[in-house]
Amino acid sequence: MTTTRFATHSLLSRRTAMTRLLAGGLLLGTSAWLAAPQASAQTVNSGQLAQVSPTARLAGKAPPSMKLDYALKGRVSRIGYSANATLDWRLSGNSYTLDFTARAPLVSRTQSSSGTVGANGLRPSRFTDKWRGKTNSASFQRSGSQGSISYSNGNSAAALLPGAQDQISVFIQLMALMDANPGKYGTGQIFAFQASDHRRAPVWRFRVQGKETIEAAGQSFEAWRVRRVLEDGEDKLVEIWLSPWKAANGSTYHLPVRLRISEGPNDYAEQTLKALPKL
């Protein structure tokens, strides 16, 4: 009887941890940026504009359609867990759709991005977040001399900065920039994007840290570790390991072989690629 109660408590604890993980957006860092400063739709923040403009001018080469499956592990409130996640990227002409789904027993969450691609990479038009039967969204309006990002939950619109992304398109955009110029961006390179979730649109800055060996998909990869530069008062760290991979068609793509989100000294979520994509 005691053993049964302990097993039931352990199962409920893990389920509670996964629910908190997905509800708080730990995988993609939603909760830590809710308090981030937001520009008015009528006023562009000059400091943010100076940060993102150099990255917005870089060439981007969107990768072909691919589906990436990840093994997910982590810890929330001292409770360890394991789950699965899928990044499903689809490119048709100059239009794209992107779905990121995290799945655990009896609970899942999907965040999606759609838009177009051009010479500088991705141009999102809509971001959605589906969780427990409810969908929240952000819409990117690019018409006129100054665009905006509006939110379905009634939050004030944000000014649209050059090269703006959403919180999942930013990962494919990093791939696109690296793919456009293989070998060009080394240690110390800074990429800066406006990265909107379904509430706000802060600027994220990433720094290329250097190369590391990563075990994923049953093999070793030499991957560039790209790490978010934390601003004062922030503790949610975003890291992605991009490995130059030559596909059967002879093209090189920078696969995201690992992604890791950590918050404070204890909570983290780490996704490791399970298998190479079929192109």
DRENPA-3360 file (N, C-alpha, C; in nm, 2 decimals, always signed):
BEGIN
1 = MTTTRFAT = +0.08/-0.12/+0.00/+0.00/+0.00/+0.00/+0.09/+0.12/+0.00 ~ +0.19/+0.12/+0.09/+0.28/+0.24/+0.09/+0.35/+0.26/-0.04 ~ +0.40/+0.14/-0.10/+0.46/+0.15/-0.23/+0.37/+0.21/-0.34 ~ +0.25/+0.17/-0.33/+0.15/+0.22/-0.43/+0.13/+0.37/-0.42 ~ +0.12/+0.41/-0.29/+0.10/+0.56/-0.27/+0.22/+0.63/-0.32 ~ +0.34/+0.58/-0.29/+0.46/+0.65/-0.33/+0.47/+0.66/-0.48 ~ +0.44/+0.55/-0.55/+0.45/+0.55/-0.70/+0.35/+0.65/-0.76 ~ +0.22/+0.65/-0.70/+0.12/+0.74/-0.75/+0.17/+0.89/-0.72;
9 = HSLLSRRT = +0.22/+0.91/-0.60/+0.27/+1.05/-0.57/+0.38/+1.09/-0.67 ~ +0.47/+0.99/-0.70/+0.58/+1.02/-0.79/+0.53/+1.06/-0.93 ~ +0.43/+0.98/-0.98/+0.38/+1.00/-1.11/+0.31/+1.14/-1.11 ~ +0.23/+1.17/-1.01/+0.16/+1.30/-1.01/+0.26/+1.41/-1.00 ~ +0.37/+1.39/-0.93/+0.47/+1.50/-0.92/+0.53/+1.53/-1.05 ~ +0.57/+1.42/-1.13/+0.63/+1.44/-1.26/+0.53/+1.50/-1.35 ~ +0.40/+1.46/-1.34/+0.30/+1.52/-1.43/+0.28/+1.67/-1.40 ~ +0.28/+1.70/-1.27/+0.27/+1.84/-1.23/+0.39/+1.92/-1.28;
17 = AMTRLLAG = +0.51/+1.86/-1.27/+0.63/+1.93/-1.32/+0.62/+1.96/-1.46 ~ +0.57/+1.86/-1.54/+0.56/+1.88/-1.69/+0.46/+1.99/-1.72 ~ +0.35/+1.99/-1.64/+0.24/+2.09/-1.67/+0.30/+2.23/-1.64 ~ +0.37/+2.24/-1.53/+0.44/+2.37/-1.50/+0.54/+2.41/-1.60 ~ +0.61/+2.31/-1.65/+0.71/+2.34/-1.76/+0.64/+2.40/-1.88 ~ +0.53/+2.33/-1.93/+0.47/+2.37/-2.05/+0.39/+2.50/-2.03 ~ +0.32/+2.51/-1.91/+0.24/+2.63/-1.89/+0.33/+2.75/-1.88 ~ +0.45/+2.74/-1.82/+0.54/+2.85/-1.80/+0.62/+2.88/-1.92;
25 = GLLLGTSA = +0.63/+2.79/-2.02/+0.70/+2.82/-2.14/+0.85/+2.80/-2.12 ~ +0.89/+2.71/-2.03/+1.04/+2.69/-2.00/+1.11/+2.65/-2.12 ~ +1.05/+2.57/-2.21/+1.12/+2.52/-2.33/+1.16/+2.63/-2.41 ~ +1.08/+2.73/-2.43/+1.11/+2.84/-2.52/+1.12/+2.97/-2.44 ~ +1.12/+2.97/-2.31/+1.16/+3.09/-2.24/+1.05/+3.19/-2.23 ~ +0.92/+3.15/-2.23/+0.82/+3.25/-2.24/+0.81/+3.34/-2.11 ~ +0.81/+3.27/-1.99/+0.78/+3.34/-1.87/+0.88/+3.45/-1.83 ~ +1.01/+3.42/-1.86/+1.11/+3.52/-1.81/+1.10/+3.65/-1.88;
33 = WLAAPQAS = +1.04/+3.66/-2.00/+1.04/+3.78/-2.08/+0.91/+3.86/-2.07 ~ +0.82/+3.81/-1.98/+0.69/+3.88/-1.97/+0.71/+4.02/-1.92 ~ +0.81/+4.05/-1.84/+0.83/+4.18/-1.78/+0.93/+4.26/-1.86 ~ +0.97/+4.21/-1.98/+1.07/+4.28/-2.06/+1.01/+4.42/-2.11 ~ +1.09/+4.52/-2.12/+1.03/+4.65/-2.17/+0.98/+4.63/-2.31 ~ +0.87/+4.70/-2.34/+0.80/+4.69/-2.47/+0.79/+4.83/-2.53 ~ +0.84/+4.84/-2.66/+0.82/+4.97/-2.73/+0.68/+4.99/-2.76 ~ +0.64/+5.12/-2.77/+0.51/+5.16/-2.82/+0.50/+5.14/-2.97;
41 = AQTVNSGQ = +0.38/+5.11/-3.02/+0.37/+5.08/-3.16/+0.40/+5.21/-3.24 ~ +0.39/+5.33/-3.17/+0.41/+5.45/-3.24/+0.56/+5.50/-3.23 ~ +0.64/+5.44/-3.14/+0.77/+5.48/-3.12/+0.87/+5.37/-3.13 ~ +0.97/+5.38/-3.21/+1.08/+5.28/-3.22/+1.18/+5.31/-3.12 ~ +1.22/+5.22/-3.04/+1.33/+5.24/-2.94/+1.46/+5.24/-3.02 ~ +1.53/+5.36/-3.01/+1.65/+5.38/-3.09/+1.76/+5.28/-3.05 ~ +1.77/+5.25/-2.92/+1.87/+5.16/-2.87/+1.85/+5.02/-2.92 ~ +1.73/+4.97/-2.92/+1.70/+4.84/-2.98/+1.72/+4.84/-3.13;
49 = LAQVSPTA = +1.68/+4.95/-3.20/+1.70/+4.96/-3.34/+1.85/+4.95/-3.38 ~ +1.94/+5.01/-3.30/+2.08/+5.00/-3.32/+2.13/+4.86/-3.30 ~ +2.07/+4.79/-3.21/+2.12/+4.65/-3.18/+2.08/+4.56/-3.30 ~ +1.96/+4.57/-3.35/+1.91/+4.47/-3.44/+1.95/+4.50/-3.59 ~ +1.98/+4.62/-3.62/+2.00/+4.66/-3.76/+2.11/+4.59/-3.83 ~ +2.23/+4.57/-3.76/+2.34/+4.49/-3.83/+2.30/+4.35/-3.87 ~ +2.23/+4.28/-3.78/+2.18/+4.14/-3.81/+2.08/+4.14/-3.92 ~ +1.99/+4.24/-3.92/+1.88/+4.24/-4.01/+1.93/+4.26/-4.16;
57 = RLAGKAPP = +2.05/+4.31/-4.17/+2.11/+4.33/-4.31/+2.18/+4.21/-4.36 ~ +2.21/+4.11/-4.27/+2.28/+3.99/-4.31/+2.20/+3.90/-4.41 ~ +2.27/+3.84/-4.50/+2.20/+3.74/-4.59/+2.16/+3.62/-4.51 ~ +2.04/+3.57/-4.55/+1.98/+3.45/-4.49/+1.94/+3.35/-4.60 ~ +1.97/+3.22/-4.58/+1.93/+3.12/-4.67/+1.85/+3.02/-4.60 ~ +1.72/+3.02/-4.62/+1.63/+2.93/-4.54/+1.65/+2.79/-4.58 ~ +1.66/+2.70/-4.48/+1.68/+2.56/-4.51/+1.56/+2.49/-4.58 ~ +1.58/+2.38/-4.64/+1.47/+2.30/-4.70/+1.38/+2.25/-4.59;
65 = SMKLDYAL = +1.26/+2.20/-4.63/+1.17/+2.14/-4.53/+1.24/+2.03/-4.46 ~ +1.22/+2.02/-4.33/+1.27/+1.91/-4.25/+1.20/+1.90/-4.12 ~ +1.20/+1.78/-4.07/+1.13/+1.75/-3.94/+1.24/+1.70/-3.84 ~ +1.26/+1.76/-3.73/+1.36/+1.73/-3.63/+1.29/+1.68/-3.50 ~ +1.33/+1.56/-3.47/+1.27/+1.50/-3.34/+1.38/+1.50/-3.23 ~ +1.34/+1.54/-3.11/+1.43/+1.56/-3.00/+1.39/+1.48/-2.88 ~ +1.49/+1.43/-2.81/+1.47/+1.37/-2.68/+1.48/+1.49/-2.58 ~ +1.39/+1.50/-2.49/+1.38/+1.61/-2.40/+1.40/+1.56/-2.26;
73 = KGRVSRIG = +1.49/+1.63/-2.18/+1.50/+1.60/-2.04/+1.52/+1.73/-1.97 ~ +1.50/+1.72/-1.84/+1.52/+1.84/-1.76/+1.48/+1.83/-1.62 ~ +1.46/+1.94/-1.55/+1.42/+1.94/-1.41/+1.34/+2.07/-1.38 ~ +1.23/+2.05/-1.31/+1.15/+2.17/-1.27/+1.12/+2.15/-1.12 ~ +1.15/+2.24/-1.04/+1.12/+2.24/-0.90/+1.17/+2.11/-0.84 ~ +1.30/+2.08/-0.87/+1.37/+1.96/-0.82/+1.32/+1.83/-0.87 ~ +1.22/+1.83/-0.96/+1.17/+1.70/-1.02/+1.22/+1.68/-1.16 ~ +1.29/+1.57/-1.18/+1.34/+1.54/-1.31/+1.23/+1.48/-1.40;
81 = YSANATLD = +1.24/+1.50/-1.53/+1.14/+1.45/-1.63/+1.21/+1.42/-1.76 ~ +1.14/+1.34/-1.84/+1.18/+1.32/-1.98/+1.06/+1.32/-2.07 ~ +1.08/+1.37/-2.19/+0.96/+1.38/-2.28/+1.02/+1.38/-2.42 ~ +0.93/+1.42/-2.52/+0.97/+1.43/-2.66/+0.93/+1.57/-2.71 ~ +1.00/+1.61/-2.81/+0.97/+1.74/-2.88/+1.00/+1.73/-3.03 ~ +0.92/+1.80/-3.11/+0.94/+1.80/-3.26/+0.94/+1.94/-3.31 ~ +1.04/+1.97/-3.40/+1.04/+2.09/-3.47/+1.02/+2.06/-3.62 ~ +0.90/+2.10/-3.67/+0.86/+2.07/-3.80/+0.86/+2.19/-3.89;
89 = WRLSGNSY = +0.96/+2.20/-3.98/+0.98/+2.32/-4.06/+0.94/+2.28/-4.20 ~ +0.85/+2.36/-4.27/+0.80/+2.33/-4.40/+0.81/+2.46/-4.49 ~ +0.88/+2.44/-4.60/+0.91/+2.55/-4.69/+0.84/+2.52/-4.82 ~ +0.76/+2.61/-4.88/+0.69/+2.60/-5.00/+0.70/+2.73/-5.08 ~ +0.79/+2.73/-5.18/+0.81/+2.85/-5.25/+0.88/+2.95/-5.16 ~ +0.82/+3.07/-5.14/+0.88/+3.17/-5.05/+0.79/+3.18/-4.92 ~ +0.71/+3.08/-4.90/+0.63/+3.07/-4.78/+0.67/+2.96/-4.69 ~ +0.66/+2.98/-4.56/+0.70/+2.88/-4.46/+0.59/+2.86/-4.35;
97 = TLDFTARA = +0.59/+2.74/-4.29/+0.52/+2.72/-4.16/+0.62/+2.64/-4.07 ~ +0.60/+2.67/-3.95/+0.69/+2.60/-3.85/+0.61/+2.57/-3.72 ~ +0.62/+2.44/-3.68/+0.55/+2.40/-3.56/+0.65/+2.34/-3.46 ~ +0.64/+2.39/-3.34/+0.72/+2.33/-3.23/+0.63/+2.27/-3.13 ~ +0.64/+2.13/-3.11/+0.55/+2.07/-3.02/+0.63/+1.99/-2.91 ~ +0.59/+2.01/-2.79/+0.65/+1.94/-2.67/+0.54/+1.85/-2.62 ~ +0.57/+1.72/-2.60/+0.47/+1.62/-2.56/+0.52/+1.54/-2.44 ~ +0.43/+1.53/-2.34/+0.45/+1.45/-2.23/+0.32/+1.37/-2.20;
105 = PLVSRTQS = +0.31/+1.27/-2.12/+0.19/+1.20/-2.10/+0.08/+1.29/-2.05 ~ -0.03/+1.29/-2.13/-0.16/+1.37/-2.10/-0.14/+1.52/-2.11 ~ -0.03/+1.57/-2.16/-0.01/+1.71/-2.18/+0.08/+1.74/-2.29 ~ +0.05/+1.85/-2.37/+0.13/+1.89/-2.48/+0.11/+2.04/-2.51 ~ +0.20/+2.10/-2.58/+0.19/+2.24/-2.61/+0.25/+2.26/-2.75 ~ +0.18/+2.34/-2.84/+0.23/+2.36/-2.97/+0.24/+2.51/-2.99 ~ +0.36/+2.55/-3.04/+0.38/+2.69/-3.08/+0.42/+2.69/-3.23 ~ +0.35/+2.78/-3.30/+0.37/+2.78/-3.45/+0.40/+2.92/-3.50;
113 = SSGTVGAN = +0.47/+2.92/-3.62/+0.51/+3.04/-3.68/+0.48/+3.02/-3.83 ~ +0.44/+3.13/-3.90/+0.42/+3.12/-4.04/+0.45/+3.26/-4.10 ~ +0.50/+3.26/-4.23/+0.54/+3.38/-4.29/+0.60/+3.35/-4.43 ~ +0.69/+3.44/-4.46/+0.77/+3.43/-4.59/+0.92/+3.43/-4.57 ~ +0.99/+3.40/-4.67/+1.14/+3.40/-4.66/+1.19/+3.49/-4.78 ~ +1.30/+3.56/-4.76/+1.36/+3.64/-4.86/+1.51/+3.64/-4.85 ~ +1.57/+3.74/-4.90/+1.72/+3.75/-4.91/+1.78/+3.76/-4.77 ~ +1.71/+3.80/-4.67/+1.76/+3.82/-4.53/+1.70/+3.71/-4.44;
121 = GLRPSRFT = +1.64/+3.61/-4.49/+1.59/+3.50/-4.41/+1.44/+3.51/-4.39 ~ +1.40/+3.48/-4.26/+1.26/+3.46/-4.23/+1.19/+3.60/-4.20 ~ +1.06/+3.61/-4.25/+0.98/+3.73/-4.22/+0.85/+3.67/-4.16 ~ +0.84/+3.65/-4.03/+0.71/+3.60/-3.98/+0.59/+3.69/-4.00 ~ +0.48/+3.63/-4.02/+0.35/+3.71/-4.02/+0.26/+3.68/-3.91 ~ +0.27/+3.56/-3.85/+0.18/+3.52/-3.74/+0.25/+3.41/-3.65 ~ +0.24/+3.43/-3.52/+0.28/+3.34/-3.42/+0.17/+3.30/-3.34 ~ +0.15/+3.17/-3.31/+0.04/+3.12/-3.23/+0.10/+3.02/-3.12;
129 = DKWRGKTN = +0.03/+3.02/-3.01/+0.06/+2.94/-2.89/-0.06/+2.87/-2.85 ~ -0.07/+2.73/-2.87/-0.18/+2.65/-2.83/-0.16/+2.57/-2.71 ~ -0.24/+2.60/-2.61/-0.21/+2.53/-2.48/-0.35/+2.52/-2.41 ~ -0.38/+2.39/-2.37/-0.51/+2.36/-2.30/-0.63/+2.42/-2.37 ~ -0.64/+2.40/-2.50/-0.76/+2.44/-2.57/-0.77/+2.59/-2.60 ~ -0.67/+2.67/-2.57/-0.67/+2.81/-2.59/-0.56/+2.85/-2.68 ~ -0.58/+2.94/-2.78/-0.48/+2.99/-2.87/-0.46/+3.14/-2.85 ~ -0.34/+3.17/-2.82/-0.30/+3.31/-2.82/-0.21/+3.34/-2.94;
137 = SASFQRSG = -0.21/+3.46/-2.99/-0.13/+3.49/-3.11/-0.07/+3.63/-3.12 ~ +0.03/+3.64/-3.20/+0.09/+3.77/-3.24/+0.09/+3.78/-3.39 ~ +0.05/+3.90/-3.44/+0.04/+3.93/-3.58/+0.14/+4.04/-3.62 ~ +0.22/+4.01/-3.72/+0.32/+4.11/-3.77/+0.26/+4.19/-3.89 ~ +0.24/+4.31/-3.87/+0.20/+4.40/-3.98/+0.32/+4.48/-4.03 ~ +0.35/+4.46/-4.16/+0.46/+4.52/-4.22/+0.43/+4.63/-4.32 ~ +0.31/+4.67/-4.33/+0.27/+4.77/-4.43/+0.30/+4.91/-4.38 ~ +0.33/+5.00/-4.47/+0.36/+5.14/-4.43/+0.51/+5.15/-4.39;
145 = SQGSISYS = +0.54/+5.27/-4.35/+0.68/+5.30/-4.31/+0.72/+5.24/-4.18 ~ +0.63/+5.22/-4.09/+0.66/+5.16/-3.97/+0.55/+5.05/-3.93 ~ +0.60/+4.93/-3.92/+0.51/+4.82/-3.89/+0.48/+4.80/-3.74 ~ +0.41/+4.70/-3.70/+0.38/+4.68/-3.56/+0.35/+4.53/-3.54 ~ +0.36/+4.49/-3.42/+0.32/+4.35/-3.38/+0.20/+4.36/-3.28 ~ +0.09/+4.31/-3.32/-0.03/+4.31/-3.23/-0.06/+4.18/-3.17 ~ -0.13/+4.18/-3.06/-0.15/+4.06/-2.97/-0.30/+4.03/-2.95 ~ -0.34/+3.91/-2.96/-0.48/+3.87/-2.95/-0.53/+3.89/-2.80;
153 = NGNSAAAL = -0.43/+3.89/-2.71/-0.48/+3.90/-2.57/-0.50/+4.04/-2.52 ~ -0.49/+4.14/-2.61/-0.51/+4.27/-2.58/-0.40/+4.35/-2.53 ~ -0.28/+4.29/-2.52/-0.16/+4.37/-2.49/-0.13/+4.48/-2.59 ~ -0.07/+4.58/-2.55/-0.03/+4.69/-2.64/+0.05/+4.64/-2.75 ~ +0.03/+4.70/-2.87/+0.11/+4.66/-2.99/+0.26/+4.70/-2.97 ~ +0.35/+4.63/-3.03/+0.49/+4.67/-3.02/+0.54/+4.72/-3.16 ~ +0.63/+4.81/-3.16/+0.69/+4.86/-3.28/+0.76/+4.74/-3.35 ~ +0.75/+4.73/-3.48/+0.82/+4.62/-3.55/+0.95/+4.67/-3.59;
161 = LPGAQDQI = +1.06/+4.60/-3.54/+1.19/+4.64/-3.58/+1.24/+4.56/-3.70 ~ +1.35/+4.60/-3.77/+1.40/+4.53/-3.88/+1.45/+4.39/-3.84 ~ +1.42/+4.29/-3.92/+1.46/+4.16/-3.90/+1.38/+4.09/-3.79 ~ +1.26/+4.14/-3.75/+1.19/+4.08/-3.64/+1.16/+3.94/-3.66 ~ +1.16/+3.86/-3.55/+1.13/+3.72/-3.54/+1.03/+3.69/-3.43 ~ +0.98/+3.57/-3.42/+0.91/+3.53/-3.31/+0.99/+3.43/-3.23 ~ +0.94/+3.37/-3.12/+1.03/+3.30/-3.03/+1.06/+3.16/-3.08 ~ +1.00/+3.11/-3.19/+1.05/+2.99/-3.25/+1.12/+3.01/-3.38;
169 = SVFIQLMA = +1.07/+3.11/-3.46/+1.14/+3.13/-3.59/+1.28/+3.18/-3.57 ~ +1.31/+3.23/-3.45/+1.45/+3.28/-3.43/+1.55/+3.17/-3.44 ~ +1.51/+3.04/-3.41/+1.61/+2.93/-3.42/+1.63/+2.90/-3.56 ~ +1.53/+2.90/-3.65/+1.55/+2.87/-3.79/+1.63/+2.99/-3.85 ~ +1.60/+3.11/-3.81/+1.67/+3.23/-3.86/+1.82/+3.21/-3.83 ~ +1.86/+3.17/-3.72/+2.00/+3.14/-3.69/+2.06/+3.04/-3.79 ~ +1.99/+2.94/-3.81/+2.03/+2.84/-3.92/+2.05/+2.91/-4.05 ~ +1.95/+2.99/-4.09/+1.95/+3.06/-4.22/+2.07/+3.15/-4.24;
177 = LMDANPGK = +2.11/+3.22/-4.13/+2.22/+3.31/-4.14/+2.35/+3.23/-4.15 ~ +2.36/+3.12/-4.07/+2.48/+3.04/-4.08/+2.49/+2.97/-4.22 ~ +2.38/+2.92/-4.27/+2.38/+2.85/-4.40/+2.41/+2.94/-4.51 ~ +2.38/+3.07/-4.50/+2.40/+3.16/-4.61/+2.55/+3.19/-4.63 ~ +2.63/+3.18/-4.52/+2.77/+3.21/-4.52/+2.85/+3.11/-4.43 ~ +2.85/+2.98/-4.48/+2.92/+2.88/-4.40/+3.07/+2.92/-4.37 ~ +3.10/+2.91/-4.24/+3.24/+2.94/-4.20/+3.27/+3.09/-4.18 ~ +3.17/+3.18/-4.20/+3.20/+3.32/-4.19/+3.18/+3.37/-4.05;
185 = YGTGQIFA = +3.09/+3.31/-3.97/+3.06/+3.36/-3.84/+3.13/+3.27/-3.73 ~ +3.23/+3.33/-3.67/+3.31/+3.25/-3.57/+3.29/+3.30/-3.43 ~ +3.38/+3.26/-3.34/+3.37/+3.30/-3.20/+3.36/+3.45/-3.18 ~ +3.27/+3.50/-3.11/+3.25/+3.64/-3.08/+3.14/+3.71/-3.16 ~ +3.10/+3.64/-3.27/+2.99/+3.70/-3.35/+2.87/+3.73/-3.27 ~ +2.81/+3.84/-3.29/+2.68/+3.88/-3.22/+2.57/+3.88/-3.32 ~ +2.46/+3.81/-3.29/+2.33/+3.82/-3.37/+2.23/+3.88/-3.27 ~ +2.15/+3.98/-3.32/+2.04/+4.04/-3.24/+1.91/+4.04/-3.31;
193 = FQASDHRR = +1.81/+4.00/-3.25/+1.68/+3.99/-3.31/+1.57/+4.04/-3.21 ~ +1.47/+4.11/-3.27/+1.35/+4.12/-3.19/+1.28/+3.99/-3.20 ~ +1.24/+3.93/-3.08/+1.18/+3.80/-3.08/+1.05/+3.80/-3.00 ~ +0.94/+3.80/-3.07/+0.81/+3.82/-3.00/+0.75/+3.68/-2.96 ~ +0.69/+3.68/-2.84/+0.61/+3.57/-2.80/+0.46/+3.61/-2.83 ~ +0.37/+3.56/-2.75/+0.23/+3.60/-2.77/+0.19/+3.72/-2.69 ~ +0.29/+3.78/-2.62/+0.26/+3.90/-2.53/+0.34/+4.02/-2.56 ~ +0.47/+4.00/-2.58/+0.57/+4.11/-2.59/+0.68/+4.08/-2.69;
201 = APVWRFRV = +0.76/+4.18/-2.72/+0.86/+4.16/-2.83/+0.99/+4.22/-2.78 ~ +1.06/+4.16/-2.69/+1.19/+4.21/-2.65/+1.30/+4.18/-2.76 ~ +1.42/+4.23/-2.74/+1.53/+4.20/-2.82/+1.62/+4.10/-2.76 ~ +1.65/+3.99/-2.83/+1.74/+3.89/-2.78/+1.88/+3.91/-2.85 ~ +1.99/+3.90/-2.78/+2.12/+3.90/-2.84/+2.19/+3.77/-2.82 ~ +2.24/+3.71/-2.92/+2.31/+3.59/-2.91/+2.46/+3.61/-2.95 ~ +2.55/+3.53/-2.88/+2.69/+3.54/-2.91/+2.74/+3.40/-2.94 ~ +2.82/+3.39/-3.05/+2.88/+3.26/-3.09/+3.00/+3.24/-2.99;
209 = QGKETIEA = +2.99/+3.13/-2.91/+3.08/+3.10/-2.80/+3.21/+3.03/-2.85 ~ +3.19/+2.95/-2.96/+3.30/+2.86/-3.00/+3.24/+2.72/-3.04 ~ +3.33/+2.63/-3.08/+3.29/+2.50/-3.12/+3.30/+2.40/-3.00 ~ +3.21/+2.31/-3.00/+3.21/+2.20/-2.90/+3.17/+2.07/-2.97 ~ +3.21/+1.96/-2.91/+3.17/+1.83/-2.96/+3.04/+1.78/-2.89 ~ +2.94/+1.75/-2.96/+2.81/+1.72/-2.91/+2.77/+1.58/-2.96 ~ +2.72/+1.49/-2.86/+2.67/+1.36/-2.90/+2.52/+1.37/-2.92 ~ +2.48/+1.34/-3.04/+2.34/+1.34/-3.08/+2.31/+1.25/-3.20;
217 = AGQSFEAW = +2.19/+1.20/-3.21/+2.15/+1.12/-3.32/+2.25/+1.00/-3.35 ~ +2.30/+0.95/-3.24/+2.39/+0.84/-3.25/+2.53/+0.86/-3.30 ~ +2.57/+0.99/-3.30/+2.71/+1.02/-3.35/+2.76/+1.15/-3.29 ~ +2.88/+1.18/-3.32/+2.94/+1.31/-3.27/+2.94/+1.42/-3.37 ~ +2.91/+1.54/-3.32/+2.90/+1.66/-3.41/+2.99/+1.76/-3.36 ~ +3.06/+1.83/-3.45/+3.13/+1.95/-3.41/+3.04/+2.07/-3.43 ~ +2.99/+2.13/-3.32/+2.89/+2.23/-3.33/+2.93/+2.36/-3.27 ~ +2.87/+2.47/-3.33/+2.89/+2.60/-3.28/+2.79/+2.63/-3.17;
225 = RVRRVLED = +2.84/+2.66/-3.05/+2.76/+2.69/-2.94/+2.72/+2.84/-2.95 ~ +2.59/+2.87/-2.96/+2.54/+3.01/-2.97/+2.46/+3.03/-2.84 ~ +2.49/+3.13/-2.77/+2.44/+3.16/-2.64/+2.37/+3.29/-2.63 ~ +2.26/+3.30/-2.57/+2.19/+3.43/-2.55/+2.27/+3.51/-2.44 ~ +2.29/+3.64/-2.47/+2.35/+3.73/-2.38/+2.25/+3.78/-2.28 ~ +2.26/+3.75/-2.16/+2.16/+3.79/-2.06/+2.18/+3.94/-2.02 ~ +2.07/+4.01/-2.01/+2.07/+4.15/-1.97/+2.05/+4.15/-1.82 ~ +2.07/+4.27/-1.76/+2.07/+4.28/-1.61/+1.93/+4.24/-1.56;
233 = GEDKLVEI = +1.93/+4.16/-1.46/+1.81/+4.11/-1.40/+1.75/+3.99/-1.46 ~ +1.80/+3.94/-1.57/+1.75/+3.82/-1.64/+1.83/+3.69/-1.59 ~ +1.76/+3.58/-1.58/+1.83/+3.46/-1.54/+1.79/+3.34/-1.63 ~ +1.72/+3.36/-1.74/+1.68/+3.25/-1.83/+1.78/+3.25/-1.95 ~ +1.86/+3.15/-1.95/+1.96/+3.13/-2.05/+1.92/+3.05/-2.17 ~ +1.94/+3.09/-2.29/+1.90/+3.02/-2.41/+2.03/+2.98/-2.49 ~ +2.05/+2.85/-2.52/+2.16/+2.81/-2.59/+2.12/+2.71/-2.70 ~ +2.19/+2.72/-2.81/+2.17/+2.64/-2.93/+2.30/+2.59/-2.98;
241 = WLSPWKAA = +2.31/+2.47/-3.02/+2.43/+2.41/-3.08/+2.40/+2.38/-3.22 ~ +2.47/+2.46/-3.32/+2.45/+2.44/-3.46/+2.56/+2.37/-3.52 ~ +2.54/+2.26/-3.58/+2.65/+2.18/-3.64/+2.64/+2.18/-3.80 ~ +2.75/+2.22/-3.86/+2.75/+2.21/-4.01/+2.74/+2.06/-4.05 ~ +2.63/+2.03/-4.13/+2.60/+1.90/-4.17/+2.58/+1.89/-4.32 ~ +2.66/+1.81/-4.39/+2.64/+1.79/-4.53/+2.54/+1.69/-4.56 ~ +2.43/+1.73/-4.63/+2.32/+1.64/-4.66/+2.36/+1.56/-4.79 ~ +2.28/+1.46/-4.82/+2.30/+1.38/-4.94/+2.30/+1.46/-5.07;
249 = NGSTYHLP = +2.24/+1.57/-5.07/+2.23/+1.65/-5.19/+2.36/+1.74/-5.21 ~ +2.45/+1.73/-5.11/+2.58/+1.80/-5.12/+2.57/+1.94/-5.05 ~ +2.46/+1.98/-5.01/+2.45/+2.11/-4.94/+2.48/+2.10/-4.79 ~ +2.53/+2.21/-4.74/+2.56/+2.21/-4.59/+2.45/+2.29/-4.52 ~ +2.40/+2.23/-4.41/+2.30/+2.29/-4.33/+2.35/+2.29/-4.18 ~ +2.32/+2.40/-4.11/+2.36/+2.40/-3.97/+2.25/+2.35/-3.88 ~ +2.25/+2.22/-3.85/+2.15/+2.16/-3.78/+2.15/+2.20/-3.63 ~ +2.04/+2.23/-3.57/+2.03/+2.25/-3.43/+2.03/+2.12/-3.35;
257 = VRLRISEG = +2.15/+2.07/-3.32/+2.16/+1.93/-3.27/+2.13/+1.93/-3.12 ~ +2.13/+2.05/-3.05/+2.09/+2.06/-2.91/+2.04/+2.20/-2.88 ~ +1.94/+2.20/-2.80/+1.89/+2.33/-2.75/+1.87/+2.32/-2.60 ~ +1.91/+2.42/-2.53/+1.90/+2.42/-2.38/+1.85/+2.55/-2.33 ~ +1.75/+2.54/-2.24/+1.69/+2.66/-2.17/+1.72/+2.63/-2.02 ~ +1.78/+2.72/-1.95/+1.80/+2.71/-1.81/+1.75/+2.84/-1.74 ~ +1.69/+2.82/-1.62/+1.64/+2.93/-1.55/+1.69/+2.92/-1.40 ~ +1.77/+3.01/-1.36/+1.83/+3.00/-1.23/+1.92/+2.88/-1.22;
265 = PNDYAEQT = +1.96/+2.85/-1.09/+2.06/+2.74/-1.08/+2.01/+2.60/-1.09 ~ +1.87/+2.58/-1.09/+1.82/+2.45/-1.08/+1.73/+2.40/-1.20 ~ +1.65/+2.48/-1.25/+1.55/+2.44/-1.36/+1.61/+2.45/-1.50 ~ +1.59/+2.35/-1.57/+1.64/+2.35/-1.71/+1.56/+2.25/-1.80 ~ +1.57/+2.28/-1.93/+1.51/+2.19/-2.03/+1.61/+2.17/-2.14 ~ +1.65/+2.05/-2.18/+1.75/+2.03/-2.28/+1.70/+1.93/-2.38 ~ +1.71/+1.97/-2.51/+1.66/+1.89/-2.62/+1.78/+1.85/-2.70 ~ +1.79/+1.72/-2.73/+1.90/+1.66/-2.81/+1.84/+1.59/-2.93;
273 = LKALPKL = +1.89/+1.61/-3.05/+1.84/+1.56/-3.17/+1.85/+1.40/-3.16 ~ +1.74/+1.34/-3.20/+1.73/+1.19/-3.19/+1.78/+1.12/-3.32 ~ +1.76/+1.19/-3.44/+1.79/+1.13/-3.57/+1.81/+1.24/-3.67 ~ +1.89/+1.21/-3.77/+1.92/+1.31/-3.88/+1.79/+1.32/-3.96 ~ +1.76/+1.44/-4.02/+1.64/+1.46/-4.10/+1.66/+1.39/-4.23 ~ +1.54/+1.36/-4.29/+1.54/+1.30/-4.42/+1.51/+1.40/-4.52 ~ +1.60/+1.44/-4.60/+1.58/+1.55/-4.70/+1.57/+1.49/-4.84;
% end
